[in-house]
Each structure stands twice: as structure tokens, then as C-alpha cells.
Amino acid sequence: MFERKGIFVFDSTKLKYPSVSEWLFCLGYEEYAQQFEDTGFDSMEYLILQTSFKEKLLDEFTLRDEVGVDNLAVRRDILKRLKKSKLEK
């Protein structure tokens, strides 16, 4: 039995994260998947860890300058969803 809540998938024994590509596809931003992978942001655990630091390593500027997400609304949506996911843990 599986249940999805946010980006997480719960089964009877453990919490599973989707891949970054799956997550971006669900958000409708699949065109950024290769850029995330190429810049080293290829693990959901890593992305959530990044957003949990007081001084974020993954922020709007990193998404724009390193990952190449040019659209401000998309960057803010990605960061908002990561923050929400961290709070649901």
C-alpha cells in the first residue's frame, strides 16, 4: 500500500523520496532535470538538506546562475516546495 504526500511516497515500511527528475516532472518543470543533474543537485535528500541550512546553499541565485532556471516564479516555486517538504518530514 502506497500513499503520496507532497514529494514523499509512504509505504508500510519506509519513506521514499522521488528522484529529482520525477519531482520536477510532477511540478511541470521537467525541462530543468538535466540542468539540476549536471550541477550536482541530483538527490532529493541533498536538496532538502541544502534548504535546511540557516545560510542556504541552494537559493534563488544558485538556481538561476548555476542550474539555469531563468524564470523567477519557477525558482520561487521550487524553493517553496522544498521548504514545505522539509517541514513535512
N, CA, C and O of each residue as an XYZ file, in Angstrom:
356
protein
N       0.843     -1.182      0.000
C       0.000      0.000      0.000
C       0.888      1.245      0.000
O       1.791      1.367      0.828
N       0.635      2.151     -0.911
C       1.415      3.366     -1.036
C       0.508      4.578     -0.869
O      -0.672      4.547     -1.217
N       1.083      5.633     -0.334
C       0.355      6.888     -0.177
C       1.326      8.001     -0.527
O       2.482      7.968     -0.103
N       0.877      8.981     -1.290
C       1.742     10.102     -1.656
C       1.300     11.335     -0.891
O       0.114     11.659     -0.834
N       2.285     12.026     -0.296
C       2.010     13.279      0.400
C       3.130     14.232      0.033
O       4.280     14.009      0.412
N       2.815     15.290     -0.697
C       3.864     16.184     -1.169
C       4.770     15.428     -2.126
O       4.290     14.781     -3.057
N       6.069     15.505     -1.905
C       7.005     14.794     -2.770
C       7.342     13.422     -2.222
O       8.107     12.685     -2.844
N       6.794     13.062     -1.078
C       7.136     11.807     -0.436
C       6.178     10.703     -0.830
O       5.008     10.955     -1.116
N       6.677      9.482     -0.843
C       5.846      8.308     -1.032
C       6.012      7.466      0.216
O       7.128      7.094      0.577
N       4.911      7.167      0.871
C       4.945      6.333      2.059
C       4.499      4.932      1.673
O       3.497      4.765      0.978
N       5.233      3.937      2.117
C       4.699      2.590      2.049
C       4.662      2.069      3.476
O       4.928      2.821      4.413
N       4.344      0.825      3.653
C       4.144      0.330      5.007
C       5.424      0.289      5.830
O       5.353      0.167      7.053
N       6.589      0.386      5.201
C       7.838      0.230      5.958
C       8.749      1.432      5.959
O       9.539      1.589      6.889
N       8.675      2.290      4.955
C       9.657      3.373      4.890
C       9.166      4.560      4.076
O       8.182      4.480      3.339
N       9.879      5.650      4.235
C       9.639      6.876      3.486
C      10.570      6.857      2.278
O      11.767      6.611      2.428
N      10.044      7.108      1.095
C      10.868      7.112     -0.102
C      10.743      8.464     -0.792
O       9.646      8.998     -0.949
N      11.871      8.999     -1.194
C      11.877     10.231     -1.972
C      11.818      9.890     -3.453
O      12.335      8.853     -3.870
N      11.195     10.748     -4.249
C      11.280     10.558     -5.701
C      12.666     11.012     -6.163
O      13.407     11.633     -5.400
N      13.004     10.706     -7.384
C      14.233     11.277     -7.941
C      13.962     12.753     -8.222
O      12.808     13.175     -8.290
N      15.011     13.520     -8.383
C      14.843     14.939     -8.715
C      14.100     15.062    -10.041
O      13.245     15.935    -10.194
N      14.421     14.192    -11.001
C      13.734     14.225    -12.296
C      12.242     13.972    -12.145
O      11.433     14.670    -12.756
N      11.863     12.977    -11.335
C      10.446     12.685    -11.103
C       9.749     13.870    -10.449
O       8.637     14.240    -10.827
N      10.417     14.458     -9.465
C       9.855     15.594     -8.747
C       9.620     16.772     -9.688
O       8.548     17.376     -9.678
N      10.639     17.099    -10.511
C      10.489     18.213    -11.450
C       9.406     17.922    -12.476
O       8.680     18.829    -12.884
N       9.288     16.666    -12.898
C       8.221     16.290    -13.827
C       6.853     16.540    -13.201
O       5.955     17.067    -13.857
N       6.692     16.162    -11.929
C       5.411     16.378    -11.237
C       5.083     17.862    -11.110
O       3.914     18.246    -11.117
N       6.115     18.695    -10.994
C       5.906     20.142    -10.903
C       5.673     20.770    -12.273
O       5.254     21.924    -12.366
N       5.942     20.017    -13.333
C       5.821     20.552    -14.686
C       7.083     21.267    -15.146
O       7.034     22.054    -16.091
N       8.207     21.006    -14.496
C       9.475     21.660    -14.831
C      10.505     20.654    -15.319
O      11.696     20.807    -15.050
N      10.060     19.628    -16.032
C      10.963     18.572    -16.464
C      12.107     19.068    -17.351
O      13.142     18.409    -17.453
N      11.926     20.216    -17.988
C      12.994     20.748    -18.844
C      14.243     21.138    -18.041
O      15.310     21.337    -18.622
N      14.120     21.246    -16.716
C      15.266     21.602    -15.879
C      15.975     20.386    -15.279
O      16.994     20.546    -14.608
N      15.462     19.185    -15.502
C      16.022     17.988    -14.864
C      17.493     17.792    -15.194
O      18.293     17.532    -14.295
N      17.866     17.909    -16.456
C      19.269     17.702    -16.841
C      20.164     18.768    -16.228
O      21.290     18.469    -15.831
N      19.686     20.003    -16.144
C      20.475     21.075    -15.542
C      20.707     20.817    -14.057
O      21.809     21.049    -13.560
N      19.691     20.343    -13.342
C      19.855     20.003    -11.929
C      20.924     18.924    -11.787
O      21.823     19.031    -10.954
N      20.815     17.884    -12.610
C      21.765     16.774    -12.525
C      23.185     17.239    -12.864
O      24.137     16.878    -12.173
N      23.325     18.025    -13.909
C      24.648     18.493    -14.342
C      25.343     19.350    -13.298
O      26.573     19.369    -13.238
N      24.576     20.065    -12.468
C      25.173     20.941    -11.457
C      25.261     20.283    -10.086
O      25.606     20.936     -9.101
N      24.947     18.980    -10.021
C      25.139     18.235     -8.780
C      23.943     18.173     -7.856
O      24.037     17.582     -6.780
N      22.825     18.761     -8.235
C      21.617     18.708     -7.417
C      20.749     17.556     -7.919
O      19.686     17.774     -8.500
N      21.218     16.321     -7.685
C      20.559     15.159     -8.259
C      19.912     14.254     -7.220
O      19.417     13.180     -7.563
N      19.906     14.667     -5.967
C      19.342     13.849     -4.897
C      18.357     14.687     -4.087
O      18.690     15.787     -3.646
N      17.144     14.167     -3.892
C      16.158     14.908     -3.093
C      16.643     15.096     -1.664
O      16.432     16.152     -1.069
N      17.299     14.068     -1.107
C      17.825     14.188      0.245
C      18.807     15.362      0.322
O      18.792     16.129      1.285
N      19.657     15.493     -0.700
C      20.633     16.578     -0.747
C      19.929     17.940     -0.883
O      20.301     18.902     -0.211
N      18.919     18.014     -1.747
C      18.194     19.279     -1.916
C      17.518     19.704     -0.622
O      17.555     20.881     -0.261
N      16.899     18.759      0.081
C      16.233     19.089      1.338
C      17.252     19.480      2.396
O      17.020     20.403      3.177
N      18.375     18.783      2.423
C      19.449     19.148      3.350
C      19.942     20.560      3.063
O      20.158     21.342      3.988
N      20.121     20.892      1.785
C      20.580     22.221      1.390
C      19.639     23.311      1.908
O      20.093     24.360      2.365
N      18.351     23.065      1.837
C      17.387     24.086      2.248
C      17.217     24.156      3.753
O      16.536     25.050      4.254
N      17.821     23.230      4.483
C      17.681     23.249      5.933
C      18.769     24.061      6.625
O      18.673     24.314      7.825
N      19.795     24.472      5.897
C      20.842     25.296      6.491
C      20.336     26.716      6.698
O      19.504     27.209      5.937
N      20.854     27.370      7.747
C      20.456     28.754      8.006
C      20.846     29.633      6.818
O      20.037     30.426      6.337
N      22.074     29.491      6.352
C      22.508     30.186      5.139
C      22.408     29.173      4.013
O      23.268     28.305      3.870
N      21.380     29.285      3.234
C      21.088     28.276      2.220
C      22.161     28.237      1.141
O      22.614     29.270      0.647
N      22.553     27.022      0.790
C      23.454     26.843     -0.336
C      22.665     26.770     -1.634
O      23.148     27.194     -2.684
N      21.457     26.234     -1.564
C      20.572     26.231     -2.719
C      19.560     27.340     -2.502
O      18.687     27.240     -1.640
N      19.683     28.384     -3.282
C      18.789     29.523     -3.149
C      18.420     30.017     -4.544
O      18.769     29.387     -5.542
N      17.727     31.127     -4.610
C      17.303     31.667     -5.910
C      18.481     31.924     -6.838
O      18.399     31.668     -8.039
N      19.570     32.425     -6.283
C      20.726     32.774     -7.107
C      21.411     31.531     -7.662
O      21.832     31.513     -8.818
N      21.522     30.492     -6.837
C      22.115     29.237     -7.299
C      21.240     28.618     -8.380
O      21.742     28.143     -9.399
N      19.925     28.625     -8.153
C      19.021     28.093     -9.168
C      19.141     28.865    -10.480
O      19.079     28.274    -11.558
N      19.309     30.168    -10.392
C      19.420     30.986    -11.606
C      20.791     30.841    -12.251
O      20.891     30.547    -13.442
N      21.847     31.048    -11.468
C      23.189     31.142    -12.038
C      23.848     29.796    -12.319
O      24.566     29.659    -13.310
N      23.618     28.802    -11.467
C      24.285     27.520    -11.648
C      23.404     26.485    -12.334
O      23.860     25.752    -13.211
N      22.139     26.430    -11.929
C      21.242     25.433    -12.500
C      20.633     25.941    -13.805
O      20.308     25.144    -14.685
N      20.475     27.248    -13.936
C      19.957     27.820    -15.174
C      18.456     27.953    -15.234
O      17.877     27.959    -16.320
N      17.808     28.061    -14.073
C      16.360     28.268    -14.033
C      16.139     29.777    -14.119
O      16.241     30.488    -13.119
N      15.837     30.249    -15.317
C      15.743     31.692    -15.547
C      14.470     32.325    -15.010
O      14.472     33.502    -14.651
N      13.409     31.583    -14.950
C      12.104     32.116    -14.566
C      12.024     32.273    -13.041
O      12.137     31.293    -12.305
N      11.830     33.503    -12.581
C      11.763     33.800    -11.150
C      10.635     33.036    -10.458
O      10.822     32.511     -9.361
N       9.474     32.974    -11.091
C       8.343     32.260    -10.483
C       8.655     30.777    -10.314
O       8.272     30.177     -9.310
N       9.335     30.189    -11.270
C       9.711     28.779    -11.182
C      10.701     28.573    -10.037
O      10.549     27.637     -9.252
N      11.715     29.439     -9.934
C      12.696     29.331     -8.843
C      12.005     29.412     -7.493
O      12.285     28.607     -6.604
N      11.114     30.364     -7.330
C      10.419     30.529     -6.045
C       9.516     29.336     -5.750
O       9.411     28.905     -4.602
N       8.865     28.803     -6.779
C       8.009     27.636     -6.589
C       8.836     26.428     -6.149
O       8.431     25.701     -5.242
N       9.971     26.210     -6.771
C      10.847     25.090     -6.401
C      11.293     25.232     -4.954
O      11.210     24.273     -4.187
N      11.763     26.405     -4.572
C      12.229     26.607     -3.197
C      11.091     26.490     -2.189
O      11.280     25.951     -1.099
N       9.911     26.993     -2.549
C       8.746     26.893     -1.651
C       8.380     25.430     -1.420
O       8.092     25.034     -0.291
N       8.390     24.631     -2.474
C       8.037     23.222     -2.354
C       9.096     22.450     -1.572
O       8.761     21.536     -0.818
N      10.372     22.806     -1.744
C      11.428     22.166     -0.950
C      11.259     22.503      0.529
O      11.402     21.634      1.389
N      10.955     23.758      0.818
C      10.767     24.167      2.212
C       9.572     23.436      2.824
O       9.647     22.961      3.957
N       8.484     23.347      2.082
C       7.291     22.639      2.547
C       7.607     21.175      2.790
O       7.161     20.602      3.784
N       8.358     20.571      1.908
C       8.724     19.159      2.051
C       9.574     18.939      3.287
O       9.414     17.933      3.979
N      10.474     19.868      3.573
C      11.328     19.750      4.747
C      10.477     19.801      6.017
O      10.744     19.074      6.973
N       9.461     20.654      6.028
C       8.596     20.800      7.190
C       7.708     19.564      7.398
O       7.304     19.275      8.525
N       7.405     18.834      6.313
C       6.549     17.650      6.407
C       7.316     16.434      6.924
O       6.705     15.429      7.289
N       8.631     16.512      6.958
C       9.448     15.358      7.381
C       9.158     14.927      8.772
O       9.765     13.974      9.262
